[in-house]
Amino acid sequence: MFSKKKSWLKRFDKIGFRLNLVLFTVLGFYLLTNSYSIYTLWQQAHEFKTLSHVHFERAMYASELSRDTERLSAQTLEKIIGQEYSNTNSYPISENFQQFFNAIRQKISANSELEQIFINEIDLLSAQYFDSIISLDNHLFENEKLNRETAEIKQRLMVLQSNQIKAEASETVNPSYHEIFTNIVSTTVLALYSESLGQSNKLRELNEENIKKLFNMEGLNETLSSRIQEIKGLSELTFAINKQKIHHSLAILGSARQTRLAAQRLSSACFEFYLSLKNATTKASNEHAKLINKVIFKILIFSLAFLMLTIIAYWFIQHYIIRRLNSLSQIITEHINGKAVSIPKCGKDEISVIARAFSIFVDSINKANSESVKAQKDVEEANEKLHALNESLQRISHTDDLTKIANRRHFFQSLAESWEQAEKTQSQVSIIMLDLDYFKLYNDFYGHQEGDRCLREIAQLFKSYIDKVGGKVARYGGEEFIAFLLGMSKEETYTLANALKDSVFNNAFPHEKSPLDIVTISVGIATQLPDAGNTPEQLISMADVALYEAKNSGRNKVCGMAISD
């Protein structure tokens, strides 16, 4: 019995035991007061649940219904206005909002006859409103379809006009033929955007008269007759579609007015329902506030008692722990400064154990410092290796694996930097794009390994020409390569591109599937003076179009777009 008592008393020698005893005392009081607070809060929560679920939640949903009807109305107007400027805005107006509106509506139930009257009215008006939106959606969809057909006709007219311009220099016909043909194209384009039937009919009559003049001309060959027949068909299709567009525009306006009126009626009904629920919520909120005041008072009393107990715990920790730790800290500081101070080792608690351990630490610190210096040196060596590895990875990330020239991403980074420099110095920027002719046939006939070899040789040949003038060359994709040059005029760029084309031709890489039996390239170039109104992407697009022209005009050629100095 005495041994057990002595063992129990020894526990008081430990700081941890005494500290735990204090903390458990505080915790026990906290749990006691907290249990009572939880019971009080449970009562409050019960009242609040009634307030929030029965009143606040229903008022919130009613407010959301009112807000959503306004959003639907605003989206309808946005759709109608946007229809004038975009042919891609084809999403349904009602689809998502109707689902969201109905989801909120399902969460609301009536608690009185008056609320049931409001809900019935909302259900009736919402059904009318979404029916009107569906009708408007259908009209807008048909209108967008007509806009796409209009865009296709415009594109065909541009192609037809372009072919006509090219034919003027080569075809010998009545001089008035080209003028009348151009007038027909212009009148047809104007009819695409006509907004009245009267104006559209006048344009149609003018086109029919001009088309008759063309058919009655003498000396028409089969090509000219086919071209007249094509413009006639486009003209008739244009006036038919324009007539439908005018009718659909009137239908959209009528449907939009009907939708707007339905939205206003629905919004008004939702707002009146919201006001009725708001009044009920305000009354319940006042009753709940009284209960909260009682809870606050009780919590305040318990908080004061908890504060007093915490102050007592603070005094104990300060006197028995912090004061002794500060003394030990001062002794450790003096040892760090080189002063040999006596370290108190008496006692049986944890702080005494720390003091005894510190004497061991002082002996081992010199050894630790030596090992730290060695470790720091190892870290520096590792950092140098990591830096070298990062540089190697960066070079790899900028290089195309197959051709060993710059890849597309690195090319665009370099072009962006050079573009800014050229804009500041007002230097011209040129783009050269080349593509190997019939390369797929080359791969199919000789195999992909030979195809890769051919790509590497062409890439290095291209790079040798561009490096001489200080440009940047990269693999653009597949068998297509790209380069940019700074400070070269379009004539110099054209000369360089021709020299490159001739060099590939003179190297005479065998290509049995090519009409010339050797590998050839097609080249597109574009030159531009950078300013705020253009971008590198626009210049690349111009070179790409020129490359496409070189391909279409027989390959093994250099073509340049219409460019600005």
GIJOHU-V183372 format. One record per backbone hydrogen bond with DSSP energy under -0.5 kcal/mol. NH is the residue of the N-H (numbers start at 0). CO is the residue of the C=O. E is the energy in kcal/mol with one decimal. If there is no record, write none. Layout:
BEGIN
NH:CO:E, NH:CO:E
END
This chain:
BEGIN
4:0:-1.9, 5:1:-2.4, 6:2:-2.2, 7:3:-2.1, 8:4:-2.1, 9:5:-1.8, 10:6:-0.8, 10:7:-0.6, 11:8:-1.2, 12:9:-1.5, 13:10:-1.4, 17:13:-1.9, 18:14:-3.3, 19:15:-2.7, 20:16:-2.4, 21:17:-2.1, 22:18:-2.6, 23:19:-3.2, 24:20:-1.8, 25:21:-2.4, 26:22:-3.0, 27:23:-2.8, 28:24:-2.1, 29:25:-2.4, 30:26:-3.0, 31:27:-2.2, 32:28:-2.7, 33:29:-2.9, 34:30:-2.4, 35:31:-1.6, 36:32:-2.4, 37:33:-2.9, 38:34:-2.1, 39:35:-2.4, 40:36:-3.2, 41:37:-2.4, 42:38:-1.8, 43:39:-2.2, 44:40:-3.6, 45:41:-2.3, 46:42:-1.9, 47:43:-3.1, 48:44:-3.1, 49:45:-1.5, 50:46:-2.1, 51:47:-3.8, 52:48:-2.8, 53:48:-0.6, 53:49:-1.7, 54:49:-0.6, 54:50:-1.4, 55:50:-2.7, 56:51:-4.5, 58:54:-2.7, 59:55:-2.8, 60:56:-2.4, 61:57:-2.3, 62:58:-2.4, 63:59:-2.4, 64:60:-2.2, 65:61:-2.0, 66:62:-2.6, 67:63:-3.0, 68:64:-1.8, 69:65:-1.3, 70:66:-2.2, 71:67:-2.7, 72:68:-2.1, 73:69:-2.6, 74:70:-2.7, 75:71:-2.1, 76:72:-2.0, 77:73:-2.5, 78:74:-2.6, 79:75:-2.2, 80:76:-2.8, 81:77:-3.0, 82:78:-1.4, 83:80:-1.5, 84:81:-1.4, 85:81:-1.6, 89:87:-2.0, 97:93:-2.5, 98:94:-1.4, 99:95:-2.4, 100:96:-3.1, 101:97:-2.6, 102:98:-2.1, 103:99:-2.0, 104:100:-2.5, 105:101:-2.0, 106:102:-0.5, 106:103:-1.2, 107:104:-1.5, 115:111:-1.9, 116:112:-1.9, 117:113:-2.0, 118:114:-2.5, 119:115:-2.4, 120:116:-2.1, 121:117:-2.4, 122:118:-2.6, 123:119:-2.1, 124:120:-2.6, 125:121:-2.8, 126:122:-1.8, 127:123:-1.9, 128:124:-2.5, 129:125:-2.7, 130:126:-1.8, 131:127:-1.9, 132:128:-2.0, 133:129:-2.3, 134:130:-1.9, 135:131:-2.2, 136:132:-3.1, 137:133:-2.1, 138:134:-1.9, 139:135:-2.6, 140:136:-2.7, 141:137:-2.2, 142:138:-2.2, 143:139:-2.5, 144:140:-2.1, 145:141:-2.1, 146:142:-2.0, 147:143:-2.3, 148:144:-2.0, 149:145:-2.3, 150:146:-2.3, 151:147:-2.1, 152:148:-2.2, 153:149:-2.4, 154:150:-2.2, 155:151:-2.3, 156:152:-2.5, 157:153:-2.2, 158:154:-2.2, 159:155:-2.6, 160:156:-2.8, 161:157:-2.6, 162:158:-2.5, 163:159:-2.1, 164:160:-2.3, 165:161:-2.0, 166:162:-1.8, 167:163:-1.1, 168:164:-0.6, 168:165:-0.5, 169:166:-0.6, 170:166:-2.6, 172:170:-0.8, 176:173:-2.2, 177:173:-0.6, 178:174:-0.9, 179:175:-2.5, 180:176:-2.7, 181:177:-2.3, 182:178:-2.1, 183:179:-2.2, 184:180:-2.1, 185:181:-2.6, 186:182:-2.7, 187:183:-2.4, 188:184:-2.4, 189:185:-2.4, 190:186:-2.0, 191:187:-1.2, 192:188:-0.6, 192:189:-1.0, 193:190:-1.2, 199:195:-2.1, 200:196:-2.6, 201:197:-2.0, 202:198:-2.2, 203:199:-2.2, 204:200:-2.5, 205:201:-2.1, 206:202:-2.3, 207:203:-2.6, 208:204:-2.1, 209:205:-2.1, 210:206:-2.7, 211:207:-2.0, 212:208:-1.8, 213:209:-1.9, 214:210:-2.3, 215:211:-1.9, 216:213:-1.1, 224:220:-2.3, 225:221:-2.3, 226:222:-2.1, 227:223:-2.4, 228:224:-2.4, 229:225:-2.0, 230:226:-2.3, 231:227:-2.1, 232:228:-2.2, 233:229:-2.3, 234:230:-2.2, 235:231:-2.4, 236:232:-2.4, 237:233:-2.3, 238:234:-2.1, 239:235:-1.8, 240:236:-2.3, 241:237:-2.7, 242:238:-1.7, 243:239:-1.6, 244:240:-2.4, 245:241:-2.1, 246:242:-1.9, 247:243:-2.5, 248:244:-2.3, 249:245:-1.7, 250:246:-1.9, 251:247:-2.5, 252:248:-2.0, 253:249:-2.0, 254:250:-2.5, 255:251:-2.7, 256:252:-2.0, 257:253:-1.9, 258:254:-2.4, 259:255:-2.5, 260:256:-2.1, 261:257:-2.0, 262:258:-2.3, 263:259:-2.2, 264:260:-2.1, 265:261:-2.3, 266:262:-2.7, 267:263:-2.1, 268:264:-2.0, 269:265:-2.4, 270:266:-2.3, 271:267:-2.1, 272:268:-2.0, 273:269:-2.3, 274:270:-2.2, 275:271:-1.8, 276:272:-1.9, 277:273:-2.3, 278:274:-1.9, 279:275:-1.4, 280:276:-2.2, 281:277:-2.3, 282:278:-1.6, 283:279:-1.9, 284:280:-2.3, 285:281:-1.7, 286:282:-1.4, 287:283:-1.9, 288:284:-1.9, 289:285:-1.2, 290:286:-1.2, 291:287:-1.9, 292:288:-1.8, 293:289:-1.4, 294:290:-1.9, 295:291:-2.5, 296:292:-1.8, 297:293:-1.8, 298:294:-2.4, 299:295:-2.1, 300:296:-1.7, 301:297:-2.0, 302:298:-2.3, 303:299:-1.9, 304:300:-1.8, 305:301:-2.4, 306:302:-2.1, 307:303:-1.9, 308:304:-1.9, 309:305:-2.0, 310:306:-2.0, 311:307:-1.7, 312:308:-2.0, 313:309:-2.2, 314:310:-2.1, 315:311:-2.0, 316:312:-2.2, 317:313:-2.5, 318:314:-2.5, 319:315:-2.5, 320:316:-1.5, 321:316:-2.2, 322:317:-1.9, 324:320:-2.4, 325:321:-2.4, 326:322:-1.7, 327:323:-2.2, 328:324:-2.3, 329:325:-2.1, 330:326:-1.9, 331:327:-2.2, 332:328:-2.2, 333:329:-2.1, 334:330:-1.9, 335:331:-2.0, 336:332:-1.9, 337:334:-1.3, 338:333:-2.8, 340:338:-1.0, 343:341:-0.6, 352:348:-1.6, 353:349:-2.1, 354:350:-2.1, 355:351:-2.1, 356:352:-2.2, 357:353:-1.7, 358:354:-1.1, 359:355:-0.9, 360:356:-2.0, 361:357:-2.4, 362:358:-1.1, 363:359:-1.5, 364:360:-1.2, 365:361:-0.5, 367:363:-2.1, 368:364:-2.4, 369:365:-1.9, 370:366:-2.1, 371:367:-2.1, 372:368:-2.1, 373:369:-1.8, 374:370:-2.4, 375:371:-2.5, 376:372:-2.0, 377:373:-2.1, 378:374:-2.2, 379:375:-2.2, 380:376:-2.1, 381:377:-2.3, 382:378:-2.5, 383:379:-2.1, 384:380:-2.0, 385:381:-2.4, 386:382:-2.5, 387:383:-2.2, 388:384:-2.4, 389:385:-2.5, 390:386:-2.2, 391:387:-2.1, 392:388:-2.5, 393:389:-2.3, 394:390:-2.0, 395:391:-2.0, 396:392:-2.5, 397:393:-1.0, 398:395:-1.2, 399:404:-3.7, 403:399:-1.9, 405:472:-0.8, 406:397:-1.9, 410:406:-2.0, 411:407:-2.3, 412:408:-1.9, 413:409:-2.4, 414:410:-2.8, 415:411:-2.2, 416:412:-1.8, 417:413:-2.6, 418:414:-2.7, 419:415:-1.7, 420:416:-1.8, 421:417:-2.9, 422:418:-2.3, 423:419:-1.8, 424:420:-2.3, 425:421:-1.0, 426:421:-2.0, 428:527:-3.0, 429:484:-2.6, 430:525:-2.9, 431:482:-2.6, 432:523:-3.0, 433:480:-2.2, 434:521:-2.1, 435:478:-1.4, 436:519:-2.4, 438:435:-1.0, 441:437:-1.5, 442:438:-2.6, 443:439:-2.5, 444:440:-2.0, 445:441:-3.1, 446:441:-0.5, 446:442:-1.9, 450:446:-2.0, 451:447:-2.6, 452:448:-2.2, 453:449:-2.5, 454:450:-2.2, 455:451:-2.3, 456:452:-2.2, 457:453:-2.5, 458:454:-2.6, 459:455:-2.5, 460:456:-2.2, 461:457:-2.8, 462:458:-2.6, 463:459:-2.2, 464:460:-1.6, 465:461:-2.2, 466:462:-3.0, 467:463:-1.0, 468:464:-0.6, 468:465:-0.9, 469:466:-1.3, 470:465:-2.4, 471:483:-1.9, 473:481:-2.8, 474:405:-2.2, 475:473:-0.6, 475:479:-1.8, 476:479:-1.7, 479:476:-2.1, 480:433:-2.5, 481:473:-2.6, 482:431:-1.9, 483:471:-2.0, 484:429:-2.3, 486:427:-2.9, 492:488:-2.3, 493:489:-2.3, 494:490:-2.3, 495:491:-2.5, 496:492:-2.6, 497:493:-2.2, 498:494:-2.2, 499:495:-2.3, 500:496:-2.5, 501:497:-2.9, 502:498:-2.2, 503:499:-2.2, 504:500:-2.3, 505:501:-3.0, 506:502:-1.8, 507:503:-0.9, 507:504:-0.7, 508:503:-0.6, 510:516:-2.1, 513:510:-1.9, 516:513:-1.6, 518:508:-2.8, 521:434:-2.3, 522:556:-3.1, 523:432:-3.1, 524:558:-2.3, 525:430:-1.6, 527:428:-2.4, 528:563:-0.5, 529:426:-0.7, 529:527:-0.7, 533:530:-1.5, 538:534:-1.6, 539:535:-2.4, 540:536:-2.3, 541:537:-2.0, 542:538:-2.2, 543:539:-2.5, 544:540:-2.3, 545:541:-2.1, 546:542:-2.4, 547:543:-2.4, 548:544:-2.0, 549:545:-2.3, 550:546:-2.3, 551:547:-2.4, 552:548:-1.6, 553:550:-1.2, 554:549:-2.2, 558:522:-2.5, 560:524:-1.5, 562:560:-0.6
END
